[in-house]
């Protein structure tokens, strides 16, 4: 019989306070969305060097905040895994269809486990592990100019993610459907090179993992990320 007490561990009681001190994600998202609204009503001319059939390559790194993960099976009550903030990296190749661009993107995200609760009660002993996502996405984004050197962007993507759950040395990977949304700002250093800064929301469907004691079902756990990247046109 699957027993979460043998699988999980104690978490810090100040986890709630740490989460309250996290970056003000809602405020950041509101500011970025307001910028996009201004950009959409701007009279600035489109970027003259963004032409159809122009390709680009983009790399980025991100600070990721993974929501609590509900895990369950048929023989134990639902538990809630808590995670530390982590990091992500991404690389994409795309093509402009001015003012829209389409891209194929690979990304990695990883967050370590910091504890778990059953019915909101902390459990013990200690647990070690992580939850990682290797994803391949197809994205569509729209860019709006903010003058000659800056632009705003927003878009979304669909694809597949291979989710790996590791707990106390036992791990299992499960493929699933993934989706995301992005919004942010960019600055053009040259006609070929741009710096980007933005917010990204990422999530998947439920995954099933063969762990010690039985199959573990992991409910969708959205990831919020603040990203910084470099885009090169060629």
Protein Blocks (a to p, Z undefined) as FASTA:
>chain_A
ZZfklmmccddfklmmmmmmmccfklmmmmmmmmmmmmmmpcbdcdfklcghiacddddd
ddddddddddddfkbccddddddddddddddddddddfbdcdddddddddddfbdceehi
acddddddddddddddddddddddebjkbccddddddddddddddeehiacddddddddd
dddddddfblmbccddddddddddddddddehiacdddddddddddddddddZZ
